[in-house]
Amino acid sequence: MAVPVPPSPSLNPRLAPHQVILRPLVTEKGMHRATRHNAYSFEVVAEATKADIRRAVEEMFSVKVDKVAVQNRIGKMRRSRLRRTSTKAWKKAVVKLKPDFKINLF
């Protein structure tokens, strides 16, 4: 019996590299990761895959990516008088670069 082979990760043809990355996350923790571990954090569009994020960072910043980690952040509940709402859910990507490369965010 033949063993099914999973398909290779395909790139999302709808998303151009500049559409994948929404903004860099400039926080104390993010700057610590950037200086010590050469890892940069970005807010990315929710439909993006790791392959999409890797391609977008490599094309936009002219660097080589070593590893991509992704977090789906849930929205937090907020209260205002009698209403309960929530902030939007978003996707965070932590991109680790190869040792020879750096991104200048400023």
C-alpha positions as CSV (number, residue, x, y, z in Angstrom):
1,M,0.0,0.0,0.0
2,A,1.4,3.4,-1.0
3,V,2.0,5.9,1.8
4,P,0.5,9.4,1.0
5,V,3.0,12.1,0.6
6,P,2.0,15.5,2.0
7,P,2.2,18.4,-0.5
8,S,5.0,20.8,-0.3
9,P,4.2,24.2,1.3
10,S,3.0,26.4,-1.4
11,L,3.2,30.2,-1.4
12,N,0.1,32.2,-1.3
13,P,-0.3,33.7,-4.8
14,R,-2.6,36.4,-3.6
15,L,-0.1,38.0,-1.2
16,A,2.7,40.2,-2.5
17,P,5.7,40.6,-0.1
18,H,4.7,44.1,0.9
19,Q,1.2,42.8,1.8
20,V,2.4,40.1,4.1
21,I,4.3,42.3,6.7
22,L,2.0,44.9,8.3
23,R,4.5,46.5,10.6
24,P,7.6,45.7,12.7
25,L,7.1,45.3,16.4
26,V,9.4,47.7,18.2
27,T,9.3,46.8,21.8
28,E,11.9,46.3,24.6
29,K,11.7,42.6,24.2
30,G,11.9,42.8,20.5
31,M,14.9,45.0,20.5
32,H,16.6,42.7,23.0
33,R,16.0,39.7,20.6
34,A,17.3,41.7,17.7
35,T,20.6,42.7,19.4
36,R,21.3,39.5,21.2
37,H,19.7,36.7,19.0
38,N,19.4,38.4,15.6
39,A,15.6,37.8,15.7
40,Y,13.1,40.4,14.6
41,S,9.3,40.5,15.3
42,F,6.7,41.6,12.8
43,E,2.9,41.8,12.8
44,V,1.8,39.9,9.7
45,V,-1.5,39.3,7.9
46,A,-3.5,36.4,9.3
47,E,-3.5,34.4,6.1
48,A,0.3,34.3,5.7
49,T,2.2,31.1,6.1
50,K,5.8,30.6,7.3
51,A,6.9,30.3,3.7
52,D,5.1,33.6,2.8
53,I,6.7,35.4,5.7
54,R,10.2,34.0,4.9
55,R,9.9,35.1,1.2
56,A,8.6,38.6,2.2
57,V,11.4,39.3,4.7
58,E,14.1,38.1,2.3
59,E,12.8,40.2,-0.6
60,M,11.9,43.4,1.4
61,F,15.1,43.6,3.5
62,S,17.6,41.7,1.3
63,V,18.6,39.2,4.0
64,K,18.7,35.4,4.5
65,V,16.2,34.0,7.0
66,D,17.3,31.1,9.2
67,K,14.0,30.3,11.0
68,V,10.4,31.6,11.3
69,A,8.2,31.2,14.4
70,V,4.6,32.2,14.3
71,Q,2.1,33.1,17.0
72,N,-1.6,33.6,16.7
73,R,-2.5,36.2,19.3
74,I,-6.1,36.2,20.5
75,G,-7.9,39.5,21.2
76,K,-8.3,40.6,24.8
77,M,-11.7,41.4,26.3
78,R,-12.3,45.0,27.1
79,R,-15.1,46.7,29.0
80,S,-16.6,50.1,28.6
81,R,-19.6,51.0,30.7
82,L,-22.2,48.4,29.8
83,R,-20.5,47.0,26.7
84,R,-18.1,44.2,26.4
85,T,-15.9,44.1,23.3
86,S,-12.6,42.6,22.4
87,T,-9.5,43.8,20.6
88,K,-8.7,42.3,17.3
89,A,-6.9,39.0,17.0
90,W,-3.6,39.2,15.1
91,K,-0.6,37.1,13.9
92,K,3.0,37.7,15.1
93,A,6.1,36.4,13.4
94,V,9.5,36.1,14.9
95,V,12.1,35.9,12.2
96,K,15.6,34.7,13.0
97,L,18.2,35.8,10.5
98,K,21.5,34.0,9.5
99,P,24.5,35.4,11.5
100,D,25.9,37.5,8.6
101,F,22.7,39.6,8.2
102,K,21.0,42.4,10.1
103,I,17.9,44.6,9.6
104,N,18.1,48.4,10.4
105,L,14.7,49.4,11.6
106,F,15.7,52.9,12.4
